[in-house]
Amino acid sequence: MKQAALPCHLESFEKENIVEISMGRYHTLFRAIDGTVYASGDNHFGLPSGASLDVAMKIGNEKYGGIYSGDHFGFLLMNPH
């Protein structure tokens, strides 16, 4: 994964309105205004592929109300129905 010392443009989000970012030790979660969540970074304990995500990947098809990250985990908070 490419690292940057300064903020940089992420083409993955060119058409998204990101309203929340949560960072763990080696991963980052992003939540768009519509509740869509994306993840990037180390995927050692995450999705079945186990591969690191160099670009942000959409997580599921649900709309989430919030995100939270710890060192090696992330929580996606469901919207109440």
C-alpha positions in Angstrom: 0.0 0.0 0.0 1.4 3.4 -0.9 1.9 5.7 2.0 1.7 9.5 2.0 2.9 12.0 4.5 0.4 14.6 3.3 -3.3 14.3 2.5 -3.9 13.1 -1.0 -6.8 12.6 -3.4 -8.3 9.1 -3.5 -9.8 8.2 -6.8 -11.8 5.5 -5.1 -14.0 8.3 -3.6 -14.3 10.6 -6.6 -18.1 10.3 -6.6 -18.6 9.7 -2.9 -19.3 12.2 -0.1 -17.3 10.8 2.8 -18.5 12.0 6.1 -16.7 9.7 8.6 -13.2 8.2 8.7 -12.0 5.7 11.4 -8.4 4.4 11.5 -7.0 1.3 13.2 -3.3 0.4 13.4 -3.1 -0.9 9.8 -6.5 -0.3 8.3 -9.0 2.5 7.6 -12.8 2.6 7.4 -14.7 5.3 5.4 -18.4 6.0 5.6 -20.3 7.9 2.9 -23.2 10.2 3.6 -25.6 7.5 2.3 -24.3 5.0 4.8 -22.1 3.0 2.4 -18.8 1.8 4.1 -15.4 1.2 2.5 -12.3 -0.3 3.9 -8.6 -0.2 3.0 -5.3 -1.4 4.5 -4.1 -4.6 6.1 -6.7 -7.4 5.8 -4.9 -10.2 7.7 -7.9 -10.7 10.1 -10.6 -9.4 7.8 -12.3 -10.5 4.7 -12.0 -14.1 3.5 -9.3 -13.3 0.9 -6.9 -12.1 3.6 -5.1 -9.9 1.0 -4.3 -6.3 1.8 -6.5 -3.7 0.2 -4.5 -1.1 -1.6 -7.6 0.7 -2.7 -10.8 1.2 -0.7 -13.3 -1.7 -1.1 -17.0 -1.4 -0.5 -18.1 -3.5 2.5 -21.4 -5.3 1.9 -24.7 -3.8 0.6 -26.0 -2.4 3.9 -26.2 1.2 4.9 -24.5 1.9 8.2 -25.0 4.6 10.9 -21.4 4.8 12.1 -18.0 3.2 12.1 -15.4 2.6 14.8 -11.8 1.1 14.5 -9.4 -0.3 17.1 -5.9 -1.6 16.5 -6.9 -4.8 14.8 -10.7 -4.6 14.4 -13.5 -2.5 13.1 -17.2 -2.1 14.0 -20.0 -1.1 11.6 -23.0 0.3 13.4 -26.3 -0.6 11.9 -28.9 2.0 11.2 -32.1 1.5 13.3 -35.0 0.5 11.1 
